[in-house]
Amino acid sequence: MKVNVDQGRCCGAGQCVLIAPEVFDQRDEDGIVTLLEPSPAEGLQAAVREAAAVCPASAITIDDDQ
């Protein structure tokens, strides 16, 4: 799994950080998502998929070919 975030699309809702804090964080100055772990361990992948699904801006994408 390879995770990508589009900071230009992010609206700063923060749901991703609540669901998968090991993978996502937010910038202090504006709340925009930052990616901590682009290739999360198998144990985190379900949470990452949930975070992508609930993102209101669709700023998180997942590439399963990686």
C-alpha positions as CSV (number, residue, x, y, z in Angstrom):
1,M,0.0,0.0,0.0
2,K,1.2,3.5,-0.9
3,V,-0.7,6.5,0.6
4,N,-0.8,9.9,-1.1
5,V,-2.2,13.1,0.2
6,D,-3.2,16.2,-1.9
7,Q,-2.6,19.1,0.4
8,G,-4.2,21.4,-2.1
9,R,-7.5,19.5,-1.7
10,C,-7.3,19.1,2.1
11,C,-9.9,21.2,4.0
12,G,-8.4,20.5,7.5
13,A,-11.3,18.5,8.9
14,G,-8.8,16.2,10.7
15,Q,-10.7,13.0,10.6
16,C,-7.7,11.2,9.1
17,V,-5.6,12.2,12.2
18,L,-8.3,10.9,14.6
19,I,-8.6,7.6,12.7
20,A,-4.9,6.9,11.9
21,P,-2.6,9.2,13.9
22,E,0.4,7.0,13.1
23,V,0.0,7.8,9.5
24,F,-1.4,11.4,9.3
25,D,-0.9,14.6,11.1
26,Q,-1.9,18.2,10.6
27,R,0.2,21.4,10.2
28,D,-0.1,23.6,13.2
29,E,-0.5,26.8,11.2
30,D,-3.5,25.8,9.0
31,G,-4.6,22.2,9.8
32,I,-3.6,20.8,6.4
33,V,-2.8,17.1,6.4
34,T,0.8,15.9,6.4
35,L,1.7,12.3,5.7
36,L,3.9,10.7,8.3
37,E,4.0,7.2,6.8
38,P,3.5,6.7,3.0
39,S,3.8,2.9,3.3
40,P,2.0,1.9,6.4
41,A,2.4,-1.5,8.0
42,E,-0.3,-4.0,7.4
43,G,-1.8,-3.5,10.9
44,L,-2.5,0.2,10.0
45,Q,-4.0,-0.3,6.5
46,A,-7.6,-0.8,7.6
47,A,-7.5,2.5,9.5
48,V,-5.9,4.3,6.5
49,R,-8.6,3.0,4.2
50,E,-11.2,4.3,6.6
51,A,-9.5,7.7,6.8
52,A,-9.5,7.9,3.0
53,A,-13.2,7.0,2.9
54,V,-14.3,9.6,5.4
55,C,-12.1,12.4,4.1
56,P,-14.6,15.1,3.0
57,A,-12.2,16.6,0.4
58,S,-11.1,13.2,-1.0
59,A,-7.5,14.4,-0.3
60,I,-6.2,10.9,0.5
61,T,-5.6,8.3,-2.2
62,I,-4.3,4.8,-1.9
63,D,-2.3,2.8,-4.4
64,D,-2.5,-0.9,-3.7
65,D,0.0,-1.8,-6.4
66,Q,2.9,-0.7,-4.2
